[in-house]
Amino acid sequence: MTLRIGISARLLHKPPPGLGLPTKRLQFLESNMAHWIMGHGVVALMIPFIDQRLPTLRKRPPLRDLVEQLDGLVLQGGIDIHPQAYGAAPWQAQADYDPIRDDYELELLHGFIGADKPVLGICRGCQLLNVYFGGTLVQDIPSQWPGAIAHSDTAHYDRLAHEVHFMPGSRLADIYGYEPRRVTSIHHQCVDRLGRDLVLEARSPIDLVPEGIRHTGYPFVLGVQWHPEFHLNGNGAAADILDSGPLMMAFLKAAARRAGRVRRLAEGVARVRERASALTR
């Protein structure tokens, strides 16, 4: 059976009038993310956000059923996580957050991690994994991390890149080796205090800003601060940028192993039931 990978939705609460839906909340999937996943021969499905506060909602969305139908979860990048999620005050009064999206994605994490299914967090998704496990964030690298290099540049956007080093014994080192690699950099926040049972997987070698984390208690719960989906050919990335394929293949292999275990268990249960049925005839 073809693997089915769920992707969290980005939310646009106040679309510009030119889109034709000025008063409606929109949910969207950045196209490079879909190409990156489906280019490996699997199905990518955006998981809809359902506002559970709406009075017209008749039943709570069946999260458990949704998780059972999907083989893994990818968290997209996007807006900053509200500091209330990790017990901090906003770093500035006018900072933009989306606590509705925070709650939506934290619930998805609870479902997929609880089902022992692989999770890959990208940029904001990496940060959200840390928050989910009780960690905290540096809210603004330029003002709160002395000596930091540029990790975000609005003029260069996905053409800004820097080196990362993979930590000895890390999963990323298993995938890519220990040679320094160049990655896209589009973030002004990063992991601060690591959450429970999380380890550092990669960091920027000059300023030591965290660039990747992994949970040690699950087969594949991993987050990277860069955007692998922007490393695809023709997207403006430098020629020496890190190949995004091996990371996606490692994630999909974990999903295939998890799906295979479940199918074997289901087939075993079915055979036992058939034998029991035959004995009672």
Disulfide bonds with the S-S distance in Angstrom:
none
